[in-house]
């Protein structure tokens, strides 16, 4: 009998693609006519965040839409964005801080593990390993069924499947 096959469920962020989308959005904001004189910018805020600034709440939301559009074009899921609500006024400008989510939290890992156990084929094992989840089975077909099942579920984190053996 063959050994067990497995794969890892992870939620990783491609920093280079996010950086490229950020640079493209910043360039578009500086060149578009409807953003002239609004002070609209989008820039990194530390390692795990992005900040959008403009002189009005509507312009901040419009600049955020431009950034989201660039992320989608570069193949980055919008589920990585964690906005903290409405833009906040700071002097004469509005700011919106956006955190970037990466990794599978223990809570999300338990939720995914429960989905695999309850709705997946029999004989599937799911175990949480740090910020990822290892799914294993004797049958490779069952693993593909689990991948399809997880892709169909609308989870609030982007999932990738790696380390398939």
N, C-alpha and C positions, 0 to 999 in steps of 0.2 A: 504494500500500500504506500502511496506517495506521502510525503510529509505535508504538513499544513501550509496552505498558501495564505498570504496576508497582504494588507495594504494599510497605509496611514492616512487618516483624515486630518488635514491641517488647514489653518487659516493664515496664510502668509501674505504679506504686502510687498509688492514689487516697487521698492523705493525709487528706482530709476524711472519707471513709467510714471509714477506720481510726480516726480520732479520734472519730467518732460511736460506733463500735462499742466503743471503749475507755471512753467516758463512760457508755454504757448498761451495760456490764459492771460498771464501778465502782459505779454506782447499784444494780444488782441485788445485788452483793456486800454493800453496806451495808444492804440491806433484808431479805435472805433470812434466815430463822430458822436454817438450818443453818450459816450463816457468822457468826452472832452470837458475839462474844468470841474469834474466831480471828485477828483482825487482818488478814484477807484484803484485799489491795489489788491493783489493776492500774493502772500508770501509765507515762507516757512516761519513757524513759531516754535522753536526748539526742535527736538528730535521727532516727537510724536504728534505734531499739530500744525495747522495752517490757520492763518488769520486773514480775513477779508475786511477791507476798510473802504469807506466812501463817505461823502458828505450828507447822504440821506439814506433812510432805511430801505427805500425802494432800490436805490443804486447798489446797496450791499447785496440784496437778494438777486438782482440782475447779474452782478459780478459772480455770485455763487453759482448761478445757472450756467454762466460761461465756463467756469471751472468744472462743473459736473459734466458738461458737454465734452470737454477735452478729455476727462477721465474715461468716459464711455468710448470715445474714439480710440483711445489707447488700450482698451480692453481691461480696464480696472473696474471692478464692481463698485457701485455706489454704496453698498452695504458697509464698506470700510469707513465711511464718513459718520462721525458722531457729533452732530451739531447740538449746541446747548441752548436751543430755543431761538428767541428773537435777538436781533442786533441790539447792542447796548450803546447808548450815547456816551461819548467821552469827549467833553469839550465841544468842538465844532464838528466832530466826525463820529460816525457810527462804526462799531467794530463787531465782528462775529468770529468767535473762536471755534475751530473745528478740530476735534481730536480724531486721530486715525487709529482704528481698531486693528489689532493683530493678535493672533493666537486664539486658541479655544479656551475659554474660562472653564473652571470646574463645573459650574452650573450648566453651561451649554454642553459640555462633555457628557454630563449625566443625562441631559435631555436627548442627545443624539444616540447615546448608548441604549436608552429606553426604547427609542424608535426602532433601532436595529433589532433588539430582543423581541419586541412586541409584534412588529410588522414584517420583519425579515424572515428568511427561510430558517428552518430548524438547524441546529448545529453550528450557528454563527456565534463567535465570541467577540466581545468588544471590551477593551480595557483602556482606561485613561492613563496616558504617560506624559505627565507634565502638561504642556499646552497643545498636545495632539492626542489622537485616539487611534489605537491599533485595532483593526478588525481582521479576524482570522477565521478560516474554515478549511475543511478538507477538500471541498469542491470549489474550483475557480468560478464556475457558473453562479454559485451562490454569492460570491464576492461581487460579481458584475451586477447581480440583482440588487444587492445592497447599495452599490454606487448609484444605480438608477433610482432607487427609492429615495436616497438622500438628495439627489438632484431635484426630484419632484417636490420635496418638502420645501416650504417657504420659511427657512430659518433666517434669523436676523444677522447672520454672519456669512461671509463668502467662504465656501469650502473648496479645497483642492484635494486631489487624491494622489498620493506619492508613494514611493517605495514599494511598488507592486511586485510581489514575488510569488 
